Amino acid sequence: MSTHPGLMQDHPVIEETLTITDPRDGSEVGTVQCAGEEQVTAAVSRARGAQPGWAGTDPAVRGSMLRDAAEALRAGAGPLATLNSRETGRPFDEALAGVLAGVSTLEQYAELGPLQRGLSLRGSVLAANYTVTEPRGVAALLTPWNDPVAVAAGLIGAALVTGNTVIHKPSERCPHLGILLGEILVPCFPGGVFSTLTGGSGVGRLITSASDVDVLAHVGSSAAGSAIAQAASLTGSHVIRENGGNDPLLVDADVDPVWAAAQAAVGAFSNSGQICTSVERIYVHRAIAEPFTAALAAEAQRRNSSGILAPLVDRKLRDAVHAQVTEAVSFGARCVEGGVLPESSGASYPATVLLDCTEVMTVMTNETFGPVASVTVVDSFDEGLHLAASGPYGLAASVLTGSIASAQRAIAILPVGTVKVNAVFGGAPGGSAQPRGISGAGFGYGPELLDEFTLVKVVHIGSPGVGGA
């Protein structure tokens, strides 16, 4: 989740500095200088100048450099994880796992990139017909704070290995991390091939409005993604977006309610709810609603009493989450666990369970991005499926059911990029999905991301004329 409001303003306000505080205790992490208009223009110019030479580099050589970058990232994993913890509040072990996931992603693209191939086309037996892929050019990557290294590594790896040059703008909520990531990666590539620009929404607007940028890849909020798509309509940039989600969880009558509650808790409370594919709204069958909600409240209470829940990234997000909870209660929801602002200097928020939620509440219609499980009781699986399929988002959905028929019906009806049956997280390696609605567009990961960063050229080679004809 990253915000870049008002990207379409003619004269964006450029922040001079960003000061970050530790969301665990409010202490200052540090202040970084933001890029200005001259720095953005220079970075785009350098990337444009370096791109032809990088595109002409043998794909196997590009893959080798990416493997070197993966090793450099592995060597710097500890300091990166520490900065992640300080800037976003994510526990060190989880932050370290995210960095190592980024290492694996770079290694995967180092192998996949040189294997990207064209097609042989059928034509005349005296002619050759085939396709080749070419890089799009200069890629600007705007990445989020909630898993900053892993997400950035995927976009960086796919863009670079296919011959694009890259300008990376990390989230303004973790700029120190973004700077260190750039310092680790820049020496692994020729000059101008990779660069980092730090700043807030003003810098984001400058990058996305640059006429010499060919690809805009964004992972963050739907509002920011929409503004980026509008900016790209003026420049002609290709856009890849994985944006916000309001992911439903549908709980059928034939599953163990305690197991289902544990699944719901993992989906709603992991990373304090700060995951694009977090469970945000829950539709549970009335037949098991009572034991399910009791077990879900117990799961939330256990997390709150143990202190294992990490803080939200900052107080701005915490206040936004609490505002949604407060509104829901004012509209008739029952808060059976959490929902109270803690008295602390940080940005902590408790695991919260809301019952009797309705579709007029913001927690059910908008992305919350916090540790809030909002529950609606339904009288049938089909009623729950109808509600789960509603709304403008289309990132992912989860279904817990013992019925193959119900699962297949949900897979067919839910207008989302990913459907998870009987597991709120997980999936096979190499999976890639296209979000629907305001949740984004294009393949944002997996082997198909290579296709997003390339263009296809069709080649026809005929036989030369004979006898001067």
Buried (B, 14 or more C-beta within 10 A) or exposed (E): BBBBBBBBEEEBEBBEEBEBBBBBEBEEBEEBBBBBEEBBBBBBBBBBEBBEBBBEBEBEEBBBBBBBBBEBBBEBBEEBBBBBBBBBBBBEEBBBBBBBBBBBBBBBBBEBBBEBEEEEEEEEEEEEBBEEBEBBBBBBBBBBBBBBBBBBBBBBBBBBBBBBBBBBBBBBBBBBBBBBBBEBBBEBBEEBBBBBBBBBBBBBBBBBBBEBBBBBBBBBBBBBBBBBBEBBEEBEBBBBBBBBBBBBBBBBBBBBBBEBBBBBBBBBBBBBBBBBBBBBBBBBBEBBBEBBBBBBBBBBBEBBEEEEBBBBBBBEBBEBBBEBBBBBBEBEBBBBBBBEBBEEBBBBBBBBBBBBBBEEBBBBBBBBBBBBBBBBBBEEBEBBBEBBBBBBBBBBBBBBBEBEEBBEBBEEBBBBBBBBBBEBBEEEEEEBBBBBBBBBBBBBBBBBBBBBBBBEEEEEEEEEEEEEE
